[in-house]
Amino acid sequence: MSSSKAGRPGTGVERFQDIIYELYILQEHSAAQVIMYLQDEHDFTISKCTFNRAIVEWEFTKRAKFLDTPELRAQISMCYDLLALEDSEIIHVLQDEGIFEVGTHDIR
């Protein structure tokens, strides 16, 4: 009995997982830029759909996942309701409190 998986054959994108993480997540390049880099530098062609499927499978995200706590909600509420801060100002307050890192994160 064969142990091979049924379905589509692999795309080979797995071998570029570290490069994709570096470029897409750490260096914040767009998907199009990463796809072009893979084509130009590694002679590897990948569709946007396959790229997106891979980053979902690998759980790569440019948005931070924050634990939704009453304390976080209270801090945001205070900044918005009481201090009438803009979103960008709220982010600065959260950064100062160590709740939010500069760079690839988004609290939305």
Stockholm file with secondary structure:
# STOCKHOLM 1.0

chainA/1-108         MSSSKAGRPGTGVERFQDIIYELYILQEHSAAQVIMYLQDEHDFTISKCTFNRAIVEWEFTKRAKFLDTPELRAQISMCYDLLALEDSEIIHVLQDEGIFEVGTHDIR
#=GR chainA/1-108 SS CCCCCCSSCCCSGGGGHHHHIIIIIISCCCHHHHHHHHHHHHCCCCCHHHHHHHHHHTTCCSSCCCCCCHHHHHHHHIIIIITCCCHHHHHHHHHHTTSSCSSSCCCC
#=GC SS_cons         CCCCCCSSCCCSGGGGHHHHIIIIIISCCCHHHHHHHHHHHHCCCCCHHHHHHHHHHTTCCSSCCCCCCHHHHHHHHIIIIITCCCHHHHHHHHHHTTSSCSSSCCCC
//
